[in-house]
Amino acid sequence: MPISAATTPTAAATDGSSLLVLASVGLLALALLTIGHLAACWLRPFTRCRHNNPLRRAVLCTRCHGTGRRVRIGRHVLNRLRDAHRRADRIENPADRNRF
């Protein structure tokens, strides 16, 4: 009986540590996916527009304006972050206002 009692706490510790490992692997995978998506948006900012219908030439798509290519959502986020950084830089350095 003392042998099984000694093995029970180690099994409980293993379950808790496996949950911690699983959570950290999940967070690492999420971080890699996010970085990969942002890299794809930076390297290839345009994607195919699914709303562009070649049979309806009279009406232009509002997303791609008839080109068949639209800007990715992640690229919009990158553009907004860059613009916010530039605006903040202008506010901090009023002498450099003519720089942009």
N, C-alpha and C positions, 0 to 999 in steps of 0.2 A: 503493500500500500504506500509506503513512503516514496517509492520510485515514481509512481504515476503523479503523485502530488508535486514532485520536484520538476516534472516535465510540463506541467500545466502553465506556470508563469512564463516559461520561455515561448510557448506557443502563442500566448496572448501578446507578448512583446513582438513576436514575428508578425502577427496580424497588423499591429499598429504601425510598425516600420514599413510593411509592404504598402499600406495605404499612403504613407508619406512619400514613398518612392513613386507610387502611381500618380499622385498629385503633382509631384515635381516633374515627372516625365510628361504629363499632360500640359503643364505650364510651359515647359520647354518646347513642346510641339506647337503650341499656340503662338509662342514668340517666333519660332522659325517660320510658321505660315504667314504671320503678319509681316515679317521682314521680307519674305519672298514676294508677297503681294505688292508691297511698296516698291521693291526693286523692279518688279515687272511693270508697275505703273510709271516708274521713272524711265525705264529703258524703252518701253513701248506704250506711249500715252494714249494711243487710239485703239479702238476695237470696232468690230463690225456692228452696224446699227441693225437691230432686228425689226425696227418699225419702218424701214425704207422699203416701199413696195414699188418695184420697177414697172408694174402695170398701170399705176396711177401717177403718171408724169406731171399732170396738171397741179397736183397738190404736193408741195414740198414737205418733207418731214421736219418737224420743229426741233428735233434733237440733232439731226445731222445736216439739215438744209440741203438734202438731196445728194450729198457726197457719198453716203453709205458708210461713213466712218464717224464715230462719236468719241468724245473724251471719256475715259474711264472715271469711275467714281473716286477711286484712290488718287487719281491725278488731280481731281478737283480739290481733294483734301490737301495734297502737297502744295498746290497753287495758293490755297487760302493761308496755309501756314507760312509760306514764303512771303506773301503780301503782308501778313500781320507782323512778321519779323522786320520787314522793311519800314512799315509805318512806325513801329516802336523805335527803330533806329533813328528815324527822322525826328521823333519827339525828344529823344535823349540828346541828340546832337543838332541843335537848330542851326549851327553854322554850316552844316553839310546839306542843307535843304536842296541845293541845286545839283546834288550828286546823282539823283535818279531821274 
